[in-house]
Amino acid sequence: MELSSVNLQQWEKSDLLVLQKMLTQELERRNNQSKKEAMQKINAICQNMGVPMLEILGMTGLQRTGPKKGTKVAIRYQHPQRKELIWTGRGRQPVWMREWLEAGGTIDELDLRKASFNLTAAVQ
């Protein structure tokens, strides 16, 4: 079919919208097919080389292993007296934690995962 001979100006808008939807769907189908074929070729190469494909994907960073971007991270550290002072353990160390460590405190004392609550001491 010679596309240059198609006069789209004679088409109704509704027909053009239908054509646009059909073209979008076809392009998406072809892109998905190309990706599928590429994965099959990569898998065949990996099998021939005796290397697991997941290992290769992990090496290139194509496979995300951590939590999704934007997810909340659990609080890991909390000041024992001032409960509003919290830190997830990611990013720069907060000032209050540096001050705690400089005053002779340990990071384990602030770690909520290592916190051991002595119920008998709490009751007395």
ZAFIDREN-684607 format. One record per residue (C-alpha): residue number from 1; x, y, z. Coordinates in steps of 0.25 Angstrom, whole numbers, plus 5000, padded with zeros to 4 digits. Example, Ala and Ser with C-alpha at 12.3 -4.5 7.8 and 13.67 -1.06 7.14 Angstrom:
2
<rec num="1" c1="5049" c2="4982" c3="5031"/>
<rec num="2" c1="5055" c2="4996" c3="5029"/>
***
This chain:
124
<rec num="1" c1="5000" c2="5000" c3="5000"/>
<rec num="2" c1="5005" c2="5013" c3="4996"/>
<rec num="3" c1="5003" c2="5023" c3="5008"/>
<rec num="4" c1="5007" c2="5035" c3="5001"/>
<rec num="5" c1="4994" c2="5033" c3="4992"/>
<rec num="6" c1="4985" c2="5033" c3="5005"/>
<rec num="7" c1="4978" c2="5046" c3="5006"/>
<rec num="8" c1="4975" c2="5047" c3="5021"/>
<rec num="9" c1="4968" c2="5061" c3="5019"/>
<rec num="10" c1="4956" c2="5054" c3="5013"/>
<rec num="11" c1="4954" c2="5045" c3="5026"/>
<rec num="12" c1="4944" c2="5048" c3="5037"/>
<rec num="13" c1="4950" c2="5052" c3="5050"/>
<rec num="14" c1="4944" c2="5039" c3="5057"/>
<rec num="15" c1="4950" c2="5030" c3="5046"/>
<rec num="16" c1="4964" c2="5037" c3="5049"/>
<rec num="17" c1="4962" c2="5035" c3="5064"/>
<rec num="18" c1="4959" c2="5020" c3="5061"/>
<rec num="19" c1="4971" c2="5019" c3="5052"/>
<rec num="20" c1="4980" c2="5026" c3="5063"/>
<rec num="21" c1="4975" c2="5016" c3="5073"/>
<rec num="22" c1="4978" c2="5004" c3="5064"/>
<rec num="23" c1="4992" c2="5009" c3="5061"/>
<rec num="24" c1="4995" c2="5011" c3="5075"/>
<rec num="25" c1="4991" c2="4997" c3="5078"/>
<rec num="26" c1="4998" c2="4991" c3="5067"/>
<rec num="27" c1="5011" c2="4999" c3="5070"/>
<rec num="28" c1="5010" c2="4994" c3="5085"/>
<rec num="29" c1="5008" c2="4979" c3="5080"/>
<rec num="30" c1="5020" c2="4980" c3="5071"/>
<rec num="31" c1="5029" c2="4986" c3="5082"/>
<rec num="32" c1="5024" c2="4975" c3="5092"/>
<rec num="33" c1="5028" c2="4965" c3="5081"/>
<rec num="34" c1="5041" c2="4971" c3="5079"/>
<rec num="35" c1="5044" c2="4971" c3="5094"/>
<rec num="36" c1="5040" c2="4956" c3="5095"/>
<rec num="37" c1="5049" c2="4952" c3="5083"/>
<rec num="38" c1="5060" c2="4960" c3="5089"/>
<rec num="39" c1="5058" c2="4953" c3="5103"/>
<rec num="40" c1="5058" c2="4939" c3="5096"/>
<rec num="41" c1="5071" c2="4942" c3="5088"/>
<rec num="42" c1="5078" c2="4947" c3="5101"/>
<rec num="43" c1="5073" c2="4935" c3="5108"/>
<rec num="44" c1="5078" c2="4926" c3="5097"/>
<rec num="45" c1="5092" c2="4933" c3="5098"/>
<rec num="46" c1="5092" c2="4931" c3="5113"/>
<rec num="47" c1="5089" c2="4916" c3="5112"/>
<rec num="48" c1="5100" c2="4914" c3="5102"/>
<rec num="49" c1="5110" c2="4921" c3="5110"/>
<rec num="50" c1="5105" c2="4914" c3="5123"/>
<rec num="51" c1="5102" c2="4927" c3="5130"/>
<rec num="52" c1="5089" c2="4929" c3="5137"/>
<rec num="53" c1="5081" c2="4940" c3="5131"/>
<rec num="54" c1="5077" c2="4946" c3="5144"/>
<rec num="55" c1="5091" c2="4947" c3="5148"/>
<rec num="56" c1="5094" c2="4955" c3="5135"/>
<rec num="57" c1="5082" c2="4964" c3="5138"/>
<rec num="58" c1="5086" c2="4966" c3="5152"/>
<rec num="59" c1="5100" c2="4970" c3="5147"/>
<rec num="60" c1="5095" c2="4981" c3="5138"/>
<rec num="61" c1="5085" c2="4987" c3="5148"/>
<rec num="62" c1="5073" c2="4983" c3="5139"/>
<rec num="63" c1="5066" c2="4976" c3="5150"/>
<rec num="64" c1="5063" c2="4984" c3="5162"/>
<rec num="65" c1="5064" c2="4976" c3="5175"/>
<rec num="66" c1="5061" c2="4987" c3="5186"/>
<rec num="67" c1="5048" c2="4993" c3="5189"/>
<rec num="68" c1="5041" c2="5001" c3="5179"/>
<rec num="69" c1="5044" c2="5016" c3="5178"/>
<rec num="70" c1="5036" c2="5024" c3="5187"/>
<rec num="71" c1="5032" c2="5014" c3="5197"/>
<rec num="72" c1="5033" c2="5017" c3="5212"/>
<rec num="73" c1="5046" c2="5012" c3="5220"/>
<rec num="74" c1="5044" c2="5007" c3="5234"/>
<rec num="75" c1="5050" c2="5015" c3="5245"/>
<rec num="76" c1="5063" c2="5008" c3="5250"/>
<rec num="77" c1="5068" c2="5018" c3="5261"/>
<rec num="78" c1="5061" c2="5026" c3="5271"/>
<rec num="79" c1="5066" c2="5035" c3="5283"/>
<rec num="80" c1="5062" c2="5028" c3="5296"/>
<rec num="81" c1="5057" c2="5041" c3="5303"/>
<rec num="82" c1="5053" c2="5049" c3="5291"/>
<rec num="83" c1="5044" c2="5040" c3="5283"/>
<rec num="84" c1="5042" c2="5050" c3="5272"/>
<rec num="85" c1="5056" c2="5049" c3="5268"/>
<rec num="86" c1="5057" c2="5037" c3="5258"/>
<rec num="87" c1="5065" c2="5033" c3="5246"/>
<rec num="88" c1="5063" c2="5022" c3="5236"/>
<rec num="89" c1="5078" c2="5019" c3="5235"/>
<rec num="90" c1="5079" c2="5025" c3="5221"/>
<rec num="91" c1="5085" c2="5037" c3="5216"/>
<rec num="92" c1="5093" c2="5047" c3="5225"/>
<rec num="93" c1="5094" c2="5044" c3="5240"/>
<rec num="94" c1="5086" c2="5054" c3="5247"/>
<rec num="95" c1="5092" c2="5064" c3="5257"/>
<rec num="96" c1="5085" c2="5058" c3="5269"/>
<rec num="97" c1="5091" c2="5044" c3="5266"/>
<rec num="98" c1="5105" c2="5050" c3="5264"/>
<rec num="99" c1="5103" c2="5057" c3="5278"/>
<rec num="100" c1="5099" c2="5044" c3="5284"/>
<rec num="101" c1="5111" c2="5037" c3="5279"/>
<rec num="102" c1="5121" c2="5048" c3="5283"/>
<rec num="103" c1="5115" c2="5048" c3="5297"/>
<rec num="104" c1="5119" c2="5033" c3="5299"/>
<rec num="105" c1="5106" c2="5027" c3="5294"/>
<rec num="106" c1="5106" c2="5015" c3="5285"/>
<rec num="107" c1="5098" c2="5013" c3="5272"/>
<rec num="108" c1="5093" c2="5000" c3="5277"/>
<rec num="109" c1="5086" c2="5007" c3="5288"/>
<rec num="110" c1="5078" c2="5015" c3="5278"/>
<rec num="111" c1="5075" c2="5003" c3="5269"/>
<rec num="112" c1="5061" c2="4999" c3="5270"/>
<rec num="113" c1="5064" c2="4985" c3="5264"/>
<rec num="114" c1="5073" c2="4982" c3="5275"/>
<rec num="115" c1="5065" c2="4989" c3="5286"/>
<rec num="116" c1="5063" c2="4979" c3="5297"/>
<rec num="117" c1="5052" c2="4983" c3="5307"/>
<rec num="118" c1="5054" c2="4979" c3="5321"/>
<rec num="119" c1="5040" c2="4978" c3="5326"/>
<rec num="120" c1="5043" c2="4976" c3="5341"/>
<rec num="121" c1="5052" c2="4989" c3="5341"/>
<rec num="122" c1="5041" c2="4996" c3="5334"/>
<rec num="123" c1="5031" c2="4992" c3="5344"/>
<rec num="124" c1="5040" c2="4996" c3="5357"/>
***
